Amino acid sequence: MTFLASAPAKVILFGEHFVVENEPAIAAALDLRVEVSVNLLDEKRFEIRSGNLFSFVRLDDLLSNHYSVNQHFKPLYIILRKVIEKYGFEGGLKFIIKSPIPMGVGLGSSAAVFVAFSAGLLKAVAGEYDLEKVVKLASEGEILAHGRPSGIDPTISANGGVIVYRKSEGFIPLKAAIPLHLVIGVSGEVRSTATMVEKVLSLKKRFPEIFEPLYHAAGHLAIEAAKAIERGDLTSIGMLMNINHGLLSSLGVSTMNLERLVHAARDAGALGAKITGAGGGGAIISICPQNLLETVASAIKRSGGFPLISKVSDRGVSVIER
Amino acid sequence: MTFLASAPAKVILFGEHFVVENEPAIAAALDLRVEVSVNLLDEKRFEIRSGNLFSFVRLDDLLSNHYSVNQHFKPLYIILRKVIEKYGFEGGLKFIIKSPIPMGVGLGSSAAVFVAFSAGLLKAVAGEYDLEKVVKLASEGEILAHGRPSGIDPTISANGGVIVYRKSEGFIPLKAAIPLHLVIGVSGEVRSTATMVEKVLSLKKRFPEIFEPLYHAAGHLAIEAAKAIERGDLTSIGMLMNINHGLLSSLGVSTMNLERLVHAARDAGALGAKITGAGGGGAIISICPQNLLETVASAIKRSGGFPLISKVSDRGVSVIER
C-alpha cells in the first residue's frame, strides 16, 4: 500500500522581520507542493530518498538511537522515532520525497517536507492524522533544522490558505476574496535567516527612536493588507507590497540582485513586488494580473532570477491512499 | 570692472519628502560652485550668457516689461528688474554664468545661479549685498522657476555649511565635526519634483495609518543624523543614509537606475548611500571614506551613472572684485 502525502510551500506576503517584534505578518500557502510517498516494507527498516540523497536506518537502531545519517535527514528520523515510540510499529517504511520548492529561499520547503512527511507517517503508522499533531511534529523538525522558527511555516503548510500571525495572538485565518496570482523570483544569493534577523535586531537596537515608529508603520501595513486581501483589492495589495519592500530596504536586508528582480517585476506590469522572507538574498514575490504572469516571469528571468509562477492556495496537507 | 560672484550647489542629506509634512530635513552646501561674472557695460542694456544660451534686453525695455527671452533666463531678468527699480541704475551689465552643477537632479543648480546672480548684481548696482536680500531675490527666482519650493536651496546656497530645516521652525545651522566626503551619482533619468511630491502625498493620503508613524520615523532619523553630524560619527551617518533610502523606497520614489547606483556605491565601500532629492530619477549621494572616493566614483560610472566627487563646504555665496 502507498500513501501519497503532500503539503504546500508558503510565502510571507507582508510583515517579515517586523513579526519578530510582535507586529502582525501575513503568510499564504502556494500551489507548489512537496510530495512524500510512503510505502510499507516487509523488513524492519526505514528508507528515505530525496533527489539523489538516500539513507536508511534499521528499526532497532532508530529506537536505540544508534545510527548516523546525512544532516539533511536527521529531523526526519527524529520525527520518525517519536511517532514509532508513541504508536508502536513493527514493520518498515520507504519514503520518497519530491519537491519543486527551491530550498533556503524563504518558501518554507523544509516545513512542507516535515508536514507532508509527518502526515504520511501518521497515516501509515497510526491510521490517521490530525493537523494539530502534524504541525507539532513538523515544528519539532523545524526547530532541529533552523533553531528558533516562528511556527508560521508548518502552520500555513498544514492548513493552507492565508493567515495573519502575531506572536502575542497566534494565527488567524484570512479569506482572500479573489485568486492571488504571484510570480516569485528566486535570486542566486544564499543567506542565513538567523544572521539576517540578528543584523536587523542589532540595527533596531542602535536606533530605537527611528525603528519603533517604523515597526508600528509595518504593523499598520499588515493590517491594511489583511483588509485588502479580504475585500479582493489587488491594487492596494500591490501598493502595500511596494511600501513593505521599502521598509525591508530600510532594515538593510535588500541587495542589488533583489532590487533588480523587484524592479523587473514592477516594470513588467506586476501590481507590486517585494522581498519575501529574511532578505539578503533568497526570493522576491510580485502580485500580478493573470494575463501578465508570463511577461513578469520573463522579465525576472532576464534580470538573472529564477521565476516561479504560482498562486495562493487553500489546500493544506493531504494524504491519499493508492 | 568685473565682479565675480559664486555660490554653492546643495544636497539634501536627510529627510526629503518627509520635510513637506513638517518633519526635519538636513541639507548641505557642496564645494561645487556656480560662477557668475558681472561686467559693467557702457550701453544701457543687459546681456546674460550661460553655456551657449545668450540673450540681451535694453534697460528701457526691461523697465517697461517689453521684452521676450528664453524661458531659462526669465527669472534672472525679473530679479534684475526688481533690483534696478529699487536701487536705480543708468548703465548696462553683462553676466556670464558658468556652472559645473548638473541641472534638474536635485543639486540646487538653479538656486545657486539665482544666489550668485543676485549677489553679483547687488554688488554691481548697490555696491553691497547681504545674505537676507540675496536669499529673498533668489527665492523669488525659485518660485518663478519651480512653483512652490521650500526655500532650502537658496538658503543653503547663500549661507553654506549644513542646516537643519523644519517648516514650522525654519533653519538651524549645524556644525559638522569632520569633513563630509560625498560621491554623488547622477542617473540619466529626468523627473519633475512637483510630480514626485504629489505622488508621495497621494500615497500618504491613501494609507495614513502606515505613513503617519513612518513619517515620524523619518523625523527621528533626521534628528539622529544631526547628532551624528555634530559628533562626526561617519559610521552612523552612513547607516542612517541607508535607512533613509529604504524609507524613500517605501514612498515609491526609487527606480531601478537609482537602486543600481546606491548599491554600486555601497558595494564599493561607501559607508551609506541614498537617493537625494525628489527621486524617480535625479541623483543619489553616498558618504565615503576619503581613500575610497575614486573607487566609489568608478563603481557608479560602471553602473551607468555620472559620478561627482564632492564634499560639504562651509562657503556660502561670495563676490570678489577684479
HADDOCK unambig.tbl for C-alpha pairs under 7 A between the chains (distance, minus, plus):
assign (segid A and resid 209 and name CA) (segid B and resid 220 and name CA) 6.11 0.50 0.50
assign (segid A and resid 210 and name CA) (segid B and resid 217 and name CA) 4.53 0.50 0.50
assign (segid A and resid 210 and name CA) (segid B and resid 218 and name CA) 6.90 0.50 0.50
assign (segid A and resid 210 and name CA) (segid B and resid 220 and name CA) 5.38 0.50 0.50
assign (segid A and resid 210 and name CA) (segid B and resid 221 and name CA) 5.60 0.50 0.50
assign (segid A and resid 211 and name CA) (segid B and resid 217 and name CA) 6.56 0.50 0.50
assign (segid A and resid 213 and name CA) (segid B and resid 213 and name CA) 4.99 0.50 0.50
assign (segid A and resid 213 and name CA) (segid B and resid 214 and name CA) 6.22 0.50 0.50
assign (segid A and resid 213 and name CA) (segid B and resid 216 and name CA) 6.52 0.50 0.50
assign (segid A and resid 213 and name CA) (segid B and resid 217 and name CA) 5.27 0.50 0.50
assign (segid A and resid 214 and name CA) (segid B and resid 213 and name CA) 6.21 0.50 0.50
assign (segid A and resid 214 and name CA) (segid B and resid 214 and name CA) 5.17 0.50 0.50
assign (segid A and resid 214 and name CA) (segid B and resid 217 and name CA) 5.48 0.50 0.50
assign (segid A and resid 216 and name CA) (segid B and resid 213 and name CA) 6.50 0.50 0.50
assign (segid A and resid 217 and name CA) (segid B and resid 210 and name CA) 4.53 0.50 0.50
assign (segid A and resid 217 and name CA) (segid B and resid 211 and name CA) 6.56 0.50 0.50
assign (segid A and resid 217 and name CA) (segid B and resid 213 and name CA) 5.28 0.50 0.50
assign (segid A and resid 217 and name CA) (segid B and resid 214 and name CA) 5.48 0.50 0.50
assign (segid A and resid 218 and name CA) (segid B and resid 210 and name CA) 6.90 0.50 0.50
assign (segid A and resid 220 and name CA) (segid B and resid 209 and name CA) 6.09 0.50 0.50
assign (segid A and resid 220 and name CA) (segid B and resid 210 and name CA) 5.37 0.50 0.50
assign (segid A and resid 221 and name CA) (segid B and resid 210 and name CA) 5.60 0.50 0.50
assign (segid A and resid 242 and name CA) (segid B and resid 250 and name CA) 6.42 0.50 0.50
assign (segid A and resid 243 and name CA) (segid B and resid 250 and name CA) 4.08 0.50 0.50
assign (segid A and resid 243 and name CA) (segid B and resid 251 and name CA) 6.52 0.50 0.50
assign (segid A and resid 244 and name CA) (segid B and resid 250 and name CA) 6.58 0.50 0.50
assign (segid A and resid 245 and name CA) (segid B and resid 250 and name CA) 6.54 0.50 0.50
assign (segid A and resid 246 and name CA) (segid B and resid 246 and name CA) 4.71 0.50 0.50
assign (segid A and resid 246 and name CA) (segid B and resid 247 and name CA) 5.79 0.50 0.50
assign (segid A and resid 246 and name CA) (segid B and resid 249 and name CA) 4.47 0.50 0.50
assign (segid A and resid 246 and name CA) (segid B and resid 250 and name CA) 3.75 0.50 0.50
assign (segid A and resid 247 and name CA) (segid B and resid 246 and name CA) 5.78 0.50 0.50
assign (segid A and resid 247 and name CA) (segid B and resid 247 and name CA) 6.13 0.50 0.50
assign (segid A and resid 247 and name CA) (segid B and resid 250 and name CA) 5.92 0.50 0.50
assign (segid A and resid 249 and name CA) (segid B and resid 246 and name CA) 4.49 0.50 0.50
assign (segid A and resid 250 and name CA) (segid B and resid 242 and name CA) 6.42 0.50 0.50
assign (segid A and resid 250 and name CA) (segid B and resid 243 and name CA) 4.09 0.50 0.50
assign (segid A and resid 250 and name CA) (segid B and resid 244 and name CA) 6.59 0.50 0.50
assign (segid A and resid 250 and name CA) (segid B and resid 245 and name CA) 6.55 0.50 0.50
assign (segid A and resid 250 and name CA) (segid B and resid 246 and name CA) 3.74 0.50 0.50
assign (segid A and resid 250 and name CA) (segid B and resid 247 and name CA) 5.94 0.50 0.50
assign (segid A and resid 251 and name CA) (segid B and resid 243 and name CA) 6.52 0.50 0.50
assign (segid A and resid 256 and name CA) (segid B and resid 260 and name CA) 6.64 0.50 0.50
assign (segid A and resid 256 and name CA) (segid B and resid 263 and name CA) 5.74 0.50 0.50
assign (segid A and resid 259 and name CA) (segid B and resid 259 and name CA) 6.78 0.50 0.50
assign (segid A and resid 260 and name CA) (segid B and resid 256 and name CA) 6.63 0.50 0.50
assign (segid A and resid 263 and name CA) (segid B and resid 256 and name CA) 5.73 0.50 0.50
